[in-house]
Amino acid sequence: MFPGLGGATLPNGAPAAEPLPAEDGTKLIDLSEKLDKPSCYARNENPGYPWGNLFIGDSRLGMQSDADEQLIIHLSFQEFVKVKSIKFTEWNRGARPEMNPVTVHIHVNRVNLGFEASFILVCFMQLVPIALSQPICRSDVEDVDPEQTIKLTSFDLQENSDPIDLYYVKFQRVKSLTFFIEDNAGGDVTALGGLQIMGRTVATTNMNDFKKQG
């Protein structure tokens, strides 16, 4: 073979081995280790109890809403994942049961979901013109159909309760999850002690496997 023509070769002249096809992860893992934290956010969170507290393992801290009981939690992942189940945990081991979330809407691969009224107020206060073509504009979370809605009970939120399985076909290629907590068990604000998301990684091509030859 003339130099520079044909497939890549190793120094000894043997053909270069092709990288193995990527495979989906086979083991269930805690997907919090796959979070792209700079891209995660929450709406109407109490600054003293931010979303990051959900993953530190101490329900006494946890997360709380601010102005009312509604809460939006947007979690973005570093790569596509398959989500099998989620587990919400009550705040401070159930010390304030009236603050437990009840109705939770789950959205997949949605960005810029927010509370429309609060967004308009922020635009007005900052004298920012509302232009539909600008990415700062958000969709009202109540106007978008979720992939799944769950109703949580006090038993579901106990630390030793099983996680809740999600609809299999709707959570197979997830880059982000948005949780809209619509209401709670009667409290002025909503509180969560923790959140666990279980699933698998999705096969993707790693370009580092293609090494330059010759």
Disulfide bonds with the S-S distance in Angstrom:
none
